[in-house]
Amino acid sequence: QVQLVESGGGLVQAGGSLRLSCAASGRTFSTYAMGWFRQAPGKEREFVAGISATGRSTYYAMDRFTISRDNAKNMVYLQMNSLKHEDTAVYYCAAGLRTAQGMSVMNGMDYWGKGTLVTVSS
């Protein structure tokens, strides 16, 4: 069992940066690939970035964002730069037994966090 709790969301001006964190519980964290997704108001949830269980592989849908992980701390991060108003969304952390690229497929994801809201003012 893995529980995921996101943090770091908030209000930021366009052009600014923000780092999201995802704290994971459970001793099996390092066996899961991790990913970030987002859902804007009135839109479907979409993939942002994925990272393999070891952290050696990453896969992105957006080039302004960087995903990283610290398996010793059971943490995953999303560094977001040059933020735009359209990046406003609830950001979710997810865990799956798959590759970094495989994290782009939402179906069958093993665990989800409850999300953290990012608001980018224009």
C-alpha positions in Angstrom: 0.0 0.0 0.0 1.3 3.4 -0.9 -0.3 6.7 0.2 0.6 9.9 -1.7 0.3 13.4 -0.4 1.0 16.4 -2.6 2.1 19.8 -1.4 3.6 23.0 -2.7 0.7 24.4 -4.7 -0.4 28.0 -4.5 -0.7 31.3 -6.3 2.2 32.4 -8.5 2.5 35.1 -11.2 2.9 34.2 -14.8 6.6 33.7 -15.6 7.4 32.5 -12.1 8.4 29.1 -10.8 7.0 26.6 -8.3 8.1 23.2 -7.0 5.6 20.6 -6.1 6.3 17.8 -3.7 4.7 14.4 -3.3 5.4 12.5 -0.1 4.8 8.8 -0.3 4.3 6.3 2.6 5.1 2.6 2.4 8.3 0.6 2.2 7.7 -0.3 -1.5 7.9 3.3 -2.8 11.2 2.6 -4.6 9.6 -0.1 -6.7 7.1 2.2 -8.3 7.4 4.6 -11.2 5.9 8.0 -10.3 4.2 10.6 -12.3 2.5 14.0 -12.2 -0.8 14.7 -13.8 -3.0 17.8 -13.8 -6.6 18.7 -14.3 -7.7 22.2 -15.2 -11.3 23.4 -14.6 -13.7 21.9 -17.1 -11.0 19.8 -18.7 -9.9 16.2 -18.5 -6.9 15.1 -16.4 -3.7 15.0 -18.4 -0.2 13.6 -18.1 2.6 16.0 -17.2 5.7 13.9 -16.4 6.9 10.5 -15.4 10.0 9.0 -13.7 11.1 5.4 -13.4 11.4 3.6 -10.1 15.2 4.1 -10.1 15.0 7.7 -11.3 17.2 7.0 -14.2 14.5 7.5 -16.8 12.1 10.4 -17.3 9.3 11.2 -19.8 7.6 14.5 -20.3 4.6 16.0 -21.9 5.8 19.5 -21.2 9.3 20.8 -21.5 9.1 23.6 -18.9 8.8 21.0 -16.1 11.3 18.7 -14.5 10.4 15.6 -12.4 12.8 14.1 -9.9 12.7 11.7 -7.0 14.5 10.9 -3.8 14.0 7.3 -2.9 15.8 7.7 0.4 13.2 10.3 1.5 10.2 8.7 -0.3 9.7 12.0 -2.2 8.9 13.0 -5.8 9.2 16.5 -7.1 7.9 18.6 -10.0 9.9 21.8 -10.7 7.7 24.1 -12.9 9.3 27.0 -14.6 8.1 29.9 -16.8 4.6 29.2 -15.6 1.7 30.3 -17.8 -1.9 31.1 -16.9 -2.9 27.9 -18.7 -0.9 25.9 -16.2 -3.5 26.6 -13.6 -4.9 23.2 -12.5 -5.0 20.7 -9.7 -1.8 18.7 -9.8 -1.9 15.0 -8.9 0.9 12.6 -8.0 0.5 9.0 -9.1 2.4 5.7 -8.7 2.4 2.7 -11.0 4.3 -0.5 -11.7 5.5 0.5 -15.2 8.1 2.5 -17.0 8.5 6.3 -17.0 6.8 6.5 -20.4 4.2 4.1 -19.2 3.1 6.6 -16.6 1.6 8.6 -19.4 -1.3 6.2 -19.5 -3.8 6.9 -16.7 -5.7 3.7 -16.9 -4.8 1.2 -14.2 -2.6 3.5 -12.2 -2.0 1.9 -8.8 -2.2 4.9 -6.5 -3.3 8.6 -6.7 -2.8 11.5 -4.4 -5.6 14.0 -3.7 -4.0 16.8 -5.5 -2.6 20.3 -4.9 -4.0 23.4 -6.6 -1.7 25.6 -8.6 -3.0 29.0 -9.7 -1.1 31.1 -12.2 -2.1 34.7 -12.4 -1.8 36.5 -15.7 
